[in-house]
Amino acid sequence: MTEPAVVVQRAYELVLWLLPKAERFPRSFRFTVGERTVAAGLDLLLALVEASYSADKSAFLDQASRKTNTLRYLLRIAKDLKLLTVDSYAFVSEKLEEIGRMTGGWRKTARRRT
């Protein structure tokens, strides 16, 4: 099964995209919305990495799913505050949707196996 490696790679690419974007947020938002957005992205990535190396994947995949939803809202806030352009928001939303679908599929498979 190669999907876990693929979803981890997608999350890694998402974090690489997020880091410089959050650094360019205005100072008034960099340490609130920016830090929380980056932290949620990193938490998502690390939960997926943990799941890929864990025998009991369910807890880590549930955590990854929660972080995906958290990140969706933080990115929406960033767009509404005009910290992200509409095009950037559309791009990252599409990537996050893909990660969410892949994580959900992995969760479903992991639950069937237990």
PADO-947976 format. One record per atom (N, C-alpha, C, O, CB): residue number from 1; atom name; x, y, z. Coordinates in pm, 1 decimal. Glycine has a CB too. Layout:
! PADO-947976
REC   vokol   kegu          u          v          w
REC     NUM     CA          X          Y          Z
...
This chain:
! PADO-947976
REC   vokol   kegu          u          v          w
REC       1      N       84.6     -119.5        0.0
REC       1     CA        0.0        0.0        0.0
REC       1      C       88.3      124.6        0.0
REC       1      O      164.8      146.1       94.0
REC       1     CB      -95.8        0.5      123.0
REC       2      N       78.6      206.0     -103.3
REC       2     CA      162.7      324.8     -114.6
REC       2      C       91.4      451.6      -69.2
REC       2      O      156.2      555.3      -55.2
REC       2     CB      209.2      341.4     -257.0
REC       3      N      -38.2      447.0      -45.9
REC       3     CA     -113.1      568.3      -11.9
REC       3      C      -61.4      640.8      111.8
REC       3      O      -51.9      763.4      108.7
REC       3     CB     -256.7      533.8        8.5
REC       4      N      -27.2      571.0      221.7
REC       4     CA       24.6      645.5      336.3
REC       4      C      145.1      731.8      300.9
REC       4      O      154.8      846.3      345.0
REC       4     CB       61.9      549.8      446.8
REC       5      N      236.4      677.5      221.9
REC       5     CA      353.2      755.6      182.5
REC       5      C      312.0      875.9       97.7
REC       5      O      371.3      983.2      108.6
REC       5     CB      452.9      667.8      105.2
REC       6      N      210.6      857.8       13.8
REC       6     CA      164.9      965.9      -72.7
REC       6      C       99.4     1076.3        9.6
REC       6      O      126.8     1194.1      -13.6
REC       6     CB       67.0      912.7     -178.1
REC       7      N       14.4     1041.4      104.2
REC       7     CA      -53.2     1143.9      184.0
REC       7      C       47.5     1216.4      274.3
REC       7      O       32.9     1336.2      298.5
REC       7     CB     -166.1     1080.6      269.2
REC       8      N      147.2     1146.5      323.1
REC       8     CA      252.3     1211.7      403.1
REC       8      C      328.0     1311.0      314.7
REC       8      O      358.0     1422.3      357.8
REC       8     CB      351.0     1105.6      464.2
REC       9      N      358.4     1271.4      192.7
REC       9     CA      427.6     1361.1       99.6
REC       9      C      342.8     1483.4       67.4
REC       9      O      395.0     1594.6       60.3
REC       9     CB      463.2     1287.0      -29.7
REC      10      N      212.2     1464.3       48.0
REC      10     CA      122.5     1577.6       19.8
REC      10      C      119.3     1674.6      138.3
REC      10      O      121.7     1796.3      119.5
REC      10     CB      -20.8     1527.1      -11.6
REC      11      N      113.9     1620.1      260.3
REC      11     CA      112.8     1704.7      379.5
REC      11      C      245.2     1779.2      393.1
REC      11      O      247.1     1895.9      432.3
REC      11     CB       85.8     1620.4      505.5
REC      12      N      354.7     1713.0      361.1
REC      12     CA      486.7     1775.8      364.3
REC      12      C      491.2     1893.8      266.9
REC      12      O      538.3     2002.3      301.3
REC      12     CB      597.1     1672.7      329.5
REC      13      N      441.7     1871.0      145.5
REC      13     CA      438.3     1977.3       44.8
REC      13      C      348.9     2093.1       89.6
REC      13      O      380.2     2209.4       64.2
REC      13     CB      389.0     1921.8      -89.6
REC      14      N      238.8     2061.4      155.6
REC      14     CA      149.3     2164.3      207.4
REC      14      C      221.1     2251.9      310.6
REC      14      O      210.6     2374.5      306.8
REC      14     CB       24.1     2099.9      269.8
REC      15      N      293.1     2188.9      401.5
REC      15     CA      366.3     2264.3      504.0
REC      15      C      473.9     2350.5      438.7
REC      15      O      492.8     2465.8      477.5
REC      15     CB      430.0     2168.3      608.2
REC      16      N      544.3     2296.0      340.5
REC      16     CA      645.8     2375.3      269.7
REC      16      C      583.9     2497.3      202.5
REC      16      O      646.3     2603.3      196.3
REC      16     CB      717.8     2289.1      165.0
REC      17      N      462.6     2483.0      152.6
REC      17     CA      392.9     2594.9       90.0
REC      17      C      347.4     2696.0      195.3
REC      17      O      354.8     2817.0      173.8
REC      17     CB      272.4     2544.5        9.1
REC      18      N      299.9     2644.5      310.1
REC      18     CA      245.1     2730.7      415.0
REC      18      C      350.4     2818.4      483.0
REC      18      O      324.6     2935.4      511.1
REC      18     CB      176.3     2646.2      518.7
REC      19      N      467.0     2763.4      509.2
REC      19     CA      567.8     2834.6      587.7
REC      19      C      601.8     2973.1      531.4
REC      19      O      592.0     3071.3      604.9
REC      19     CB      693.4     2751.5      595.4
REC      20      N      640.8     2984.7      405.8
REC      20     CA      671.8     3119.1      355.6
REC      20      C      549.0     3210.3      345.7
REC      20      O      560.3     3332.0      360.3
REC      20     CB      736.9     3108.5      219.8
REC      21      N      431.3     3150.6      320.8
REC      21     CA      309.3     3232.3      315.5
REC      21      C      282.9     3296.3      451.6
REC      21      O      255.8     3416.1      459.9
REC      21     CB      187.5     3146.5      271.8
REC      22      N      290.7     3217.0      557.6
REC      22     CA      263.5     3268.4      692.5
REC      22      C      368.3     3371.3      735.1
REC      22      O      337.3     3464.3      809.6
REC      22     CB      259.6     3152.8      793.7
REC      23      N      491.1     3355.2      688.4
REC      23     CA      596.2     3453.6      720.8
REC      23      C      565.4     3589.9      662.5
REC      23      O      609.3     3691.8      715.8
REC      23     CB      731.9     3405.8      669.5
REC      24      N      490.7     3592.8      554.2
REC      24     CA      457.9     3719.8      489.3
REC      24      C      330.3     3783.6      542.9
REC      24      O      292.2     3892.0      498.6
REC      24     CB      444.5     3698.9      341.2
REC      25      N      264.1     3717.9      637.3
REC      25     CA      147.4     3780.5      699.4
REC      25      C      192.5     3907.6      769.5
REC      25      O      305.3     3913.0      818.5
REC      25     CB       77.1     3683.4      799.7
REC      26      N      108.2     4010.0      775.7
REC      26     CA      143.7     4130.3      851.2
REC      26      C      172.5     4094.8      998.1
REC      26      O      116.7     3999.2     1052.0
REC      26     CB       29.8     4235.7      842.1
REC      27      N      257.6     4171.1     1059.3
REC      27     CA      299.3     4144.6     1197.0
REC      27      C      180.7     4125.2     1291.3
REC      27      O      186.0     4042.1     1382.0
REC      27     CB      386.0     4258.0     1247.2
REC      28      N       75.2     4200.9     1269.9
REC      28     CA      -41.1     4191.7     1359.1
REC      28      C     -110.5     4054.9     1352.8
REC      28      O     -184.7     4018.8     1444.2
REC      28     CB     -141.1     4300.8     1324.3
REC      29      N      -86.7     3979.3     1245.7
REC      29     CA     -148.8     3847.3     1232.0
REC      29      C      -47.4     3732.7     1227.5
REC      29      O      -84.0     3616.0     1240.9
REC      29     CB     -233.2     3844.0     1107.0
REC      30      N       79.0     3766.8     1208.9
REC      30     CA      181.8     3663.4     1193.6
REC      30      C      191.2     3573.4     1315.9
REC      30      O      211.2     3452.6     1303.3
REC      30     CB      316.9     3727.5     1167.0
REC      31      N      176.9     3632.1     1434.0
REC      31     CA      196.8     3555.5     1557.0
REC      31      C       67.1     3500.2     1613.7
REC      31      O       67.1     3437.4     1719.6
REC      31     CB      263.9     3641.5     1660.6
REC      32      N      -41.9     3522.9     1544.9
REC      32     CA     -169.2     3462.8     1586.3
REC      32      C     -214.1     3365.4     1478.6
REC      32      O     -195.9     3244.4     1492.1
REC      32     CB     -278.5     3572.2     1611.5
REC      33      N     -271.3     3416.8     1374.0
REC      33     CA     -320.8     3332.5     1265.1
REC      33      C     -204.9     3258.2     1197.7
REC      33      O     -216.7     3139.4     1167.9
REC      33     CB     -397.4     3417.8     1161.3
REC      34      N      -94.8     3326.8     1173.9
REC      34     CA       18.8     3264.7     1105.9
REC      34      C       77.4     3148.5     1182.7
REC      34      O       95.4     3039.9     1127.6
REC      34     CB      125.6     3366.4     1081.4
REC      35      N      107.3     3170.3     1310.0
REC      35     CA      166.7     3063.2     1391.4
REC      35      C       71.9     2945.8     1407.9
REC      35      O      113.4     2830.1     1399.8
REC      35     CB      206.2     3116.5     1528.5
REC      36      N      -54.4     2975.1     1430.7
REC      36     CA     -150.9     2865.7     1447.8
REC      36      C     -170.6     2786.8     1318.6
REC      36      O     -188.1     2665.0     1322.4
REC      36     CB     -285.3     2920.9     1495.6
REC      37      N     -168.0     2854.2     1206.7
REC      37     CA     -181.8     2786.7     1078.0
REC      37      C      -63.5     2693.7     1053.8
REC      37      O      -81.4     2577.9     1016.3
REC      37     CB     -193.4     2889.3      963.8
REC      38      N       56.1     2744.5     1075.3
REC      38     CA      176.2     2662.5     1057.5
REC      38      C      176.3     2546.7     1157.2
REC      38      O      208.8     2433.6     1120.9
REC      38     CB      303.9     2748.2     1074.4
REC      39      N      140.3     2574.2     1282.0
REC      39     CA      137.2     2467.8     1383.6
REC      39      C       37.2     2358.9     1346.6
REC      39      O       65.5     2240.3     1363.6
REC      39     CB      102.0     2526.1     1521.4
REC      40      N      -79.3     2398.3     1296.0
REC      40     CA     -180.0     2298.5     1255.4
REC      40      C     -128.6     2215.9     1137.6
REC      40      O     -150.6     2094.9     1131.8
REC      40     CB     -313.9     2367.7     1217.8
REC      41      N      -60.7     2281.2     1044.4
REC      41     CA       -2.3     2208.5      931.5
REC      41      C      104.1     2110.1      976.6
REC      41      O      108.3     1996.2      930.3
REC      41     CB       57.1     2305.9      831.3
REC      42      N      190.5     2154.9     1067.8
REC      42     CA      294.2     2065.8     1120.5
REC      42      C      233.0     1951.3     1200.5
REC      42      O      278.0     1837.2     1190.7
REC      42     CB      392.5     2144.2     1208.1
REC      43      N      130.8     1981.8     1279.5
REC      43     CA       62.7     1876.5     1356.3
REC      43      C       -0.5     1773.2     1263.5
REC      43      O        4.7     1653.2     1290.6
REC      43     CB      -45.1     1937.6     1447.8
REC      44      N      -59.5     1819.8     1154.7
REC      44     CA     -118.2     1729.8     1055.5
REC      44      C      -10.5     1638.2      997.6
REC      44      O      -27.6     1516.4      992.5
REC      44     CB     -187.1     1810.3      942.6
REC      45      N       99.5     1697.4      954.5
REC      45     CA      209.2     1619.7      897.9
REC      45      C      260.5     1516.4      997.4
REC      45      O      278.2     1399.8      962.2
REC      45     CB      322.8     1712.0      854.8
REC      46      N      284.5     1558.4     1121.3
REC      46     CA      339.8     1466.9     1221.0
REC      46      C      241.8     1355.9     1258.4
REC      46      O      283.7     1243.2     1284.5
REC      46     CB      379.6     1544.0     1345.4
REC      47      N      113.0     1386.0     1261.3
REC      47     CA       12.8     1281.7     1289.3
REC      47      C       14.3     1176.3     1178.3
REC      47      O        2.5     1056.8     1205.6
REC      47     CB     -129.5     1344.1     1302.7
REC      48      N       28.7     1220.5     1054.5
REC      48     CA       34.6     1126.1      943.1
REC      48      C      162.9     1043.5      945.9
REC      48      O      161.1      924.3      915.1
REC      48     CB       23.8     1200.6      810.6
REC      49      N      273.5     1106.5      982.7
REC      49     CA      399.8     1033.2      995.9
REC      49      C      387.0      928.9     1106.4
REC      49      O      427.1      813.8     1088.7
REC      49     CB      517.7     1130.3     1025.8
REC      50      N      331.0      969.2     1220.9
REC      50     CA      311.5      874.8     1332.3
REC      50      C      222.3      758.3     1289.3
REC      50      O      250.3      642.9     1321.6
REC      50     CB      249.4      947.0     1454.7
REC      51      N      116.1      788.8     1216.9
REC      51     CA       25.1      682.7     1170.8
REC      51      C       97.5      584.9     1079.1
REC      51      O       72.7      464.5     1084.2
REC      51     CB      -96.1      743.3     1097.7
REC      52      N      186.1      636.2      995.9
REC      52     CA      254.3      547.8      901.7
REC      52      C      350.7      452.2      971.0
REC      52      O      384.5      347.7      915.5
REC      52     CB      329.1      629.6      799.1
REC      53      N      395.1      486.8     1091.4
REC      53     CA      488.5      401.0     1164.0
REC      53      C      424.5      328.3     1282.0
REC      53      O      491.9      253.7     1353.0
REC      53     CB      604.4      482.8     1213.0
REC      54      N      296.5      349.5     1302.7
REC      54     CA      229.0      293.7     1419.4
REC      54      C      148.5      168.7     1382.6
REC      54      O       92.8      158.4     1273.3
REC      54     CB      137.3      398.9     1482.7
REC      55      N      144.1       75.2     1476.2
REC      55     CA       59.8      -43.3     1456.9
REC      55      C      -87.7       -5.5     1471.2
REC      55      O     -172.5      -53.9     1396.1
REC      55     CB       97.4     -154.7     1558.7
REC      56      N     -117.7       81.7     1568.7
REC      56     CA     -255.0      129.5     1589.5
REC      56      C     -267.7      268.2     1527.4
REC      56      O     -237.3      369.2     1590.9
REC      56     CB     -291.9      132.9     1742.1
REC      57      N     -312.5      271.2     1404.3
REC      57     CA     -315.7      394.6     1327.0
REC      57      C     -435.8      483.2     1357.0
REC      57      O     -431.6      603.4     1331.1
REC      57     CB     -314.1      362.2     1182.3
REC      58      N     -542.1      425.9     1411.0
REC      58     CA     -668.6      497.6     1425.0
REC      58      C     -657.0      630.6     1499.0
REC      58      O     -707.6      732.2     1451.5
REC      58     CB     -766.7      411.0     1495.8
REC      59      N     -591.9      630.9     1613.2
REC      59     CA     -582.2      753.8     1692.9
REC      59      C     -508.7      863.4     1616.1
REC      59      O     -549.8      979.4     1618.7
REC      59     CB     -510.5      725.9     1826.2
REC      60      N     -400.5      827.2     1547.9
REC      60     CA     -323.4      926.0     1473.0
REC      60      C     -399.5      975.1     1351.1
REC      60      O     -390.7     1092.6     1315.7
REC      60     CB     -189.7      867.5     1430.4
REC      61      N     -474.3      886.4     1286.5
REC      61     CA     -552.9      927.6     1170.5
REC      61      C     -671.5     1014.3     1211.4
REC      61      O     -709.2     1106.3     1138.8
REC      61     CB     -602.1      805.1     1093.8
REC      62      N     -730.2      985.6     1327.5
REC      62     CA     -835.7     1073.2     1381.1
REC      62      C     -779.4     1211.8     1409.5
REC      62      O     -842.3     1313.1     1378.9
REC      62     CB     -897.3     1013.0     1510.2
REC      63      N     -659.8     1214.9     1468.6
REC      63     CA     -594.7     1342.3     1497.2
REC      63      C     -564.5     1417.8     1366.8
REC      63      O     -584.9     1538.9     1359.2
REC      63     CB     -464.6     1319.3     1577.7
REC      64      N     -516.7     1347.1     1265.8
REC      64     CA     -488.6     1409.5     1136.3
REC      64      C     -616.4     1466.8     1075.1
REC      64      O     -614.4     1574.8     1016.0
REC      64     CB     -424.6     1307.5     1040.0
REC      65      N     -725.3     1395.4     1089.1
REC      65     CA     -853.1     1443.5     1037.2
REC      65      C     -896.5     1571.8     1108.3
REC      65      O     -943.2     1666.3     1044.7
REC      65     CB     -961.1     1335.3     1052.6
REC      66      N     -880.5     1574.0     1240.6
REC      66     CA     -914.4     1695.7     1316.9
REC      66      C     -825.6     1812.6     1275.7
REC      66      O     -873.6     1925.1     1261.6
REC      66     CB     -900.6     1670.2     1468.6
REC      67      N     -697.6     1787.0     1256.6
REC      67     CA     -605.8     1894.0     1217.2
REC      67      C     -636.5     1944.9     1076.2
REC      67      O     -618.9     2063.2     1047.2
REC      67     CB     -460.8     1844.9     1224.7
REC      68      N     -681.9     1856.0      989.7
REC      68     CA     -721.8     1897.8      855.2
REC      68      C     -837.6     1997.5      864.6
REC      68      O     -837.1     2100.5      797.1
REC      68     CB     -762.3     1774.7      768.8
REC      69      N     -935.5     1966.5      947.7
REC      69     CA    -1049.7     2056.6      964.1
REC      69      C    -1008.6     2187.5     1030.6
REC      69      O    -1055.5     2294.4      991.7
REC      69     CB    -1159.2     1988.9     1046.2
REC      70      N     -921.9     2179.4     1129.6
REC      70     CA     -870.8     2300.9     1194.6
REC      70      C     -802.5     2390.5     1091.9
REC      70      O     -825.2     2511.4     1087.4
REC      70     CB     -772.1     2264.9     1308.7
REC      71      N     -719.7     2329.1     1010.8
REC      71     CA     -645.5     2403.7      909.6
REC      71      C     -739.5     2467.1      806.9
REC      71      O     -714.3     2577.9      759.5
REC      71     CB     -545.3     2312.1      839.4
REC      72      N     -846.0     2397.9      773.2
REC      72     CA     -944.6     2455.1      680.2
REC      72      C     -998.6     2588.4      733.3
REC      72      O    -1007.1     2686.6      659.5
REC      72     CB    -1061.4     2355.8      657.4
REC      73      N    -1034.2     2590.5      860.2
REC      73     CA    -1089.4     2713.3      919.1
REC      73      C     -984.8     2823.2      931.3
REC      73      O    -1014.3     2940.0      905.8
REC      73     CB    -1148.4     2683.9     1056.2
REC      74      N     -864.5     2787.5      969.4
REC      74     CA     -758.9     2888.3      980.6
REC      74      C     -727.4     2949.9      844.7
REC      74      O     -705.7     3070.6      834.3
REC      74     CB     -632.0     2826.5     1041.0
REC      75      N     -725.1     2868.1      742.3
REC      75     CA     -698.7     2920.2      608.2
REC      75      C     -813.8     3006.9      558.3
REC      75      O     -792.6     3105.4      487.7
REC      75     CB     -674.0     2805.2      510.6
REC      76      N     -934.1     2969.7      595.3
REC      76     CA    -1050.2     3052.4      558.6
REC      76      C    -1043.0     3189.1      627.0
REC      76      O    -1072.9     3291.6      565.8
REC      76     CB    -1182.2     2980.7      596.7
REC      77      N    -1003.4     3189.3      753.1
REC      77     CA     -984.0     3315.9      824.7
REC      77      C     -877.0     3399.3      754.3
REC      77      O     -893.8     3519.6      734.3
REC      77     CB     -944.1     3290.1      972.9
REC      78      N     -766.7     3333.6      716.9
REC      78     CA     -658.4     3405.2      648.1
REC      78      C     -707.4     3467.0      517.6
REC      78      O     -670.0     3579.2      483.6
REC      78     CB     -540.7     3310.5      620.2
REC      79      N     -790.7     3393.7      444.9
REC      79     CA     -845.5     3447.7      320.0
REC      79      C     -937.9     3565.6      348.6
REC      79      O     -929.7     3669.2      282.5
REC      79     CB     -921.5     3338.1      242.3
REC      80      N    -1026.0     3549.3      447.6
REC      80     CA    -1121.6     3656.0      478.7
REC      80      C    -1053.6     3782.5      530.0
REC      80      O    -1104.3     3893.0      510.8
REC      80     CB    -1221.6     3607.3      581.3
REC      81      N     -939.1     3766.1      595.2
REC      81     CA     -861.0     3881.7      641.5
REC      81      C     -769.1     3935.4      532.6
REC      81      O     -693.5     4030.1      554.4
REC      81     CB     -778.5     3843.9      764.1
REC      82      N     -776.9     3873.2      414.4
REC      82     CA     -696.2     3910.0      298.8
REC      82      C     -546.2     3887.2      323.2
REC      82      O     -461.4     3957.7      268.5
REC      82     CB     -721.2     4055.9      262.8
REC      83      N     -516.1     3787.5      406.1
REC      83     CA     -377.8     3747.0      428.3
REC      83      C     -333.3     3651.1      318.2
REC      83      O     -214.4     3638.5      289.0
REC      83     CB     -361.6     3681.3      567.4
REC      84      N     -431.3     3583.7      257.7
REC      84     CA     -409.5     3498.3      141.8
REC      84      C     -496.8     3550.6       28.1
REC      84      O     -609.2     3595.6       50.6
REC      84     CB     -441.8     3348.0      174.2
REC      85      N     -445.1     3544.3      -92.0
REC      85     CA     -527.3     3580.9     -206.9
REC      85      C     -631.2     3472.1     -228.9
REC      85      O     -618.4     3361.2     -177.1
REC      85     CB     -440.3     3601.6     -334.5
REC      86      N     -732.2     3504.3     -304.8
REC      86     CA     -836.2     3406.0     -337.0
REC      86      C     -773.9     3289.1     -413.8
REC      86      O     -811.4     3173.8     -392.3
REC      86     CB     -950.8     3471.6     -420.3
REC      87      N     -679.2     3318.6     -503.0
REC      87     CA     -612.8     3212.2     -578.9
REC      87      C     -530.6     3122.1     -487.7
REC      87      O     -533.5     2999.9     -502.2
REC      87     CB     -523.2     3272.1     -687.4
REC      88      N     -458.0     3180.9     -394.5
REC      88     CA     -379.7     3101.0     -299.3
REC      88      C     -471.1     3015.4     -213.0
REC      88      O     -441.9     2898.8     -186.5
REC      88     CB     -293.1     3191.9     -210.3
REC      89      N     -581.0     3073.9     -169.8
REC      89     CA     -677.3     2999.2      -89.1
REC      89      C     -736.3     2883.1     -168.8
REC      89      O     -751.0     2772.8     -116.2
REC      89     CB     -789.4     3092.1      -39.8
REC      90      N     -769.7     2907.4     -293.9
REC      90     CA     -825.0     2800.7     -378.6
REC      90      C     -722.5     2688.8     -395.8
REC      90      O     -757.4     2571.0     -388.4
REC      90     CB     -867.4     2856.8     -517.1
REC      91      N     -597.8     2724.7     -418.5
REC      91     CA     -491.0     2626.3     -435.6
REC      91      C     -474.5     2541.3     -310.4
REC      91      O     -473.2     2418.5     -318.0
REC      91     CB     -358.9     2695.9     -469.6
REC      92      N     -461.8     2606.9     -194.7
REC      92     CA     -435.9     2533.5      -70.9
REC      92      C     -559.3     2454.8      -28.1
REC      92      O     -546.1     2346.6       29.2
REC      92     CB     -393.0     2629.9       40.9
REC      93      N     -676.7     2505.9      -54.3
REC      93     CA     -799.4     2433.0      -21.4
REC      93      C     -808.8     2303.0     -100.6
REC      93      O     -850.1     2199.7      -47.8
REC      93     CB     -922.5     2520.2      -48.7
REC      94      N     -770.6     2309.4     -226.4
REC      94     CA     -771.5     2189.5     -310.2
REC      94      C     -672.1     2086.3     -256.8
REC      94      O     -703.4     1967.4     -250.6
REC      94     CB     -738.0     2225.5     -456.7
REC      95      N     -553.4     2131.2     -218.6
REC      95     CA     -452.8     2040.2     -162.9
REC      95      C     -501.3     1979.8      -31.3
REC      95      O     -483.5     1860.4       -6.9
REC      95     CB     -319.3     2114.1     -141.4
REC      96      N     -561.5     2061.4       51.9
REC      96     CA     -610.8     2014.5      180.8
REC      96      C     -727.5     1917.3      162.7
REC      96      O     -740.5     1820.7      238.0
REC      96     CB     -653.6     2133.4      267.8
REC      97      N     -811.3     1942.6       64.2
REC      97     CA     -921.8     1851.4       33.8
REC      97      C     -867.9     1714.6       -8.0
REC      97      O     -920.2     1611.1       33.4
REC      97     CB    -1011.8     1910.1      -77.7
REC      98      N     -763.8     1715.1      -89.4
REC      98     CA     -701.2     1590.2     -133.1
REC      98      C     -643.5     1514.2      -12.6
REC      98      O     -661.5     1393.0       -0.6
REC      98     CB     -589.8     1618.9     -237.2
REC      99      N     -575.3     1585.6       74.7
REC      99     CA     -518.5     1523.5      195.3
REC      99      C     -630.8     1466.9      281.8
REC      99      O     -618.1     1357.0      335.7
REC      99     CB     -433.9     1626.4      276.4
REC     100      N     -739.9     1540.7      295.2
REC     100     CA     -853.6     1495.1      373.9
REC     100      C     -914.9     1367.6      318.5
REC     100      O     -946.6     1275.7      394.0
REC     100     CB     -958.3     1603.0      380.4
REC     101      N     -931.7     1361.6      187.1
REC     101     CA     -986.4     1241.4      123.3
REC     101      C     -894.0     1121.8      143.0
REC     101      O     -939.5     1011.7      173.7
REC     101     CB    -1009.1     1265.8      -26.5
REC     102      N     -765.0     1143.9      125.2
REC     102     CA     -668.8     1034.6      139.7
REC     102      C     -662.8      985.8      284.4
REC     102      O     -655.3      865.5      309.8
REC     102     CB     -529.5     1079.6       93.3
REC     103      N     -666.1     1079.1      378.0
REC     103     CA     -664.4     1042.6      519.6
REC     103      C     -790.7      965.6      555.3
REC     103      O     -784.7      865.6      626.8
REC     103     CB     -651.1     1168.0      608.3
REC     104      N     -904.5     1011.7      505.9
REC     104     CA    -1030.5      943.1      531.3
REC     104      C    -1031.0      801.0      477.5
REC     104      O    -1079.2      709.0      543.7
REC     104     CB    -1144.3     1020.6      470.7
REC     105      N     -978.0      783.4      358.7
REC     105     CA     -968.3      649.7      301.7
REC     105      C     -876.4      559.6      382.0
REC     105      O     -904.8      441.6      402.1
REC     105     CB     -920.1      657.5      159.4
REC     106      N     -766.4      616.6      427.5
REC     106     CA     -671.1      541.3      509.2
REC     106      C     -735.2      502.0      642.3
REC     106      O     -717.7      389.9      690.2
REC     106     CB     -542.7      624.3      533.5
REC     107      N     -809.9      596.3      701.4
REC     107     CA     -881.4      567.9      827.8
REC     107      C     -978.4      452.5      810.3
REC     107      O     -984.5      361.1      892.5
REC     107     CB     -957.6      693.0      877.0
REC     108      N    -1054.2      458.3      701.6
REC     108     CA    -1154.0      354.4      674.4
REC     108      C    -1086.0      218.0      659.5
REC     108      O    -1133.0      118.2      714.1
REC     108     CB    -1234.9      388.7      546.5
REC     109      N     -976.4      214.8      586.0
REC     109     CA     -901.3       90.1      567.1
REC     109      C     -843.6       40.6      699.3
REC     109      O     -849.7      -78.7      728.9
REC     109     CB     -788.4      110.3      464.7
REC     110      N     -788.4      130.6      777.8
REC     110     CA     -727.2       92.7      905.8
REC     110      C     -832.9       36.9     1002.2
REC     110      O     -805.8      -57.1     1076.8
REC     110     CB     -655.6      214.5      969.7
REC     111      N     -952.0       94.6     1000.3
REC     111     CA    -1058.5       45.8     1090.2
REC     111      C    -1109.5      -91.2     1048.7
REC     111      O    -1145.2     -172.8     1133.7
REC     111     CB    -1175.1      144.7     1093.2
REC     112      N    -1113.1     -117.1      918.3
REC     112     CA    -1155.6     -248.7      870.7
REC     112      C    -1057.3     -357.4      912.0
REC     112      O    -1096.6     -471.3      937.2
REC     112     CB    -1171.0     -247.7      719.1
REC     113      N     -931.3     -322.4      918.9
REC     113     CA     -827.6     -419.9      952.0
REC     113      C     -823.5     -454.1     1099.9
REC     113      O     -770.6     -558.8     1137.0
REC     113     CB     -693.5     -368.2      909.1
REC     114      N     -878.7     -367.4     1186.1
REC     114     CA     -873.7     -393.7     1330.6
REC     114      C     -997.4     -462.5     1380.6
REC     114      O    -1008.1     -491.3     1499.8
REC     114     CB     -854.2     -265.9     1406.6
